[in-house]
């Protein structure tokens, strides 16, 4: 996102002189104390000026800028203190009047890093051993300045002995200080920095003239020991994206992988890098690796789908204009699908693991009672609300389903293109034409729903507008599983949990009995959620209750699993002792279906299109 972000906001409000860069000096030497110290030297002209703190952060799809963590704000000009006042409506705006004779502002403030908590980049991002710096958190920009045209030069002071990685081009290094080359505000905000005392950079090779790097920042040296086989798979991922898209819209690419149990865990896309965060042993533990295998492929795909091609409603003019997420089922949904098929194509996941994950996601979407009132379109429009929604009764509320349901929709489209064209075309052809292009330096090319439809029709004529509107805008009681079924597979249930199901339970530290008791608990017995209309909910169990005992014996996850399994051969209800607030009560669940887990089973009456889709495409 380095070229024009739609229309630049120009006019009298612009007081920043564009011929000189804004200089940002960030001192991160106190990062272990969760403090950053910022100093900005900003060329200005006399008169009224509003300074904006970035509010709408690209990729986070909401007003997530952590302005409450900006403290100690002081503004001076020619050594004279300049008073500021916050806008009473736009809490991210600070009004000042630049005195006559002042041509540069000196702005200083501190930023408090969150100690814990989930979320995206405003969540926990540092501990004593590492940190991920997001530039939007430590800068101000003049209201009316076009981010693509505003010139910023950043300097960073890192803790002694720490190393760093970023897509931001480096001008020079001296001791603990790094000076970056001047870039647009767009590029600066789009280029986070990872750093740490335990750091490793892995060269993934050059493809289409673009170097690729994997930077690991961890809480220990042992956590950096990614197996050589996985490194080869990431190299293969680079090759598979080249085969899929046919071009690259970046000069070089940097995976910034943070391995820590003390930071928020998520992935956030950038044009020339990605901010990826998982548990400390995420690169060395087989269970964690299995669960998180698709994270980097997903964020990598965003360089094409989300950064180069972006819905018009998300390609806003600056960081304080609200975004419109109605096409997130393309921005995130198509990315989710492409990331999921690239994961087995590159070897990061086996075909069985891919199918197990697809079965779990499809089955969970298919049982949501929230489908009866909320169309997928509303989960996209309301994304800024749903990302922070509680987890209780999530199946009734629906969450950001445009990720997993987007996969089902785009799988259906892919299978249909292959069948309608008798195997001559696939969604790969659409992706290559729509998101490939000339490549080279980062660029932005917004799109609309009509552009998507036209691109699909150019590959394979069909009433795609009708199909997509039906899938996205209509309330549908069942998940769109046509891609699975027409792809030669079907969803079945049995009493054996797949390795992927077990890995998810282990990684998330919970017990998932969604398809039997309709119950999800933590390992300690706290009820996370219940399925509306399921046996547990009908028996009177609600989220936040605590399971104390199972059939008269102290709760354990093993004991509960055994009770559900034995229920299939018994007429006796399962008896749970529940603690709800300060009250204890006994609940009897009259369930006798045993354990039930989803799988994909081959339908021999249909061609195996699904296996064709996930087969490697790049030449070895």
ABEGO torsion letter per residue (X at the ends): XABBBEBBBBEAABABBAABBBBBBBBAAAAAAGBBBBBBBBBBBBEBBBBBBBABBBGAGBBABBAAABBGBBBBBGGBBBBBBBBAABAABBBBBBBBGBABBBBBBBBBBBABEBEBAABBABBAABBBBBAAAABBBBBGBBAAABBBBBBBBBBBGBBBBBABBBABBBEABBBBBBBBAAAAAABBBBBEABBBBBBAEBBGGBBBBBBBBBABAAAABBBAAAAAAAAAAAAAAAAAAGBBBBABBBBBBBBBAABBBBBBBBAABBBBBBBAAAAABAAAAAAAAAAAAAAAAAAABGAABBBAAABBABAABBBBAAAAAAAAAAAAAAAAAAAAAAGABBAAAAAAAAAAAAAAAAABAAAAABBAAAAAAAAAAAAABBABGAAAAEBBAAAAAAAAAAAAAAAAAAAAAGGABBAAAAAAAAABEAEEBBBBBBBBAAAAAAAAAAABBBBAAAAAAAAAABBBABBBAAAAAAAGBBBBBBABBBAAAAAAAAAAGBBBAAABAGBBBBAAGBBABBBBGBAAAAAGBBBGBBBABBGGBBBBAAAAAAAAAAAAABABBBBBBBBBEABBBBBBBBBAAEBBBBBBBBBAABBBAAAAAABBABBX
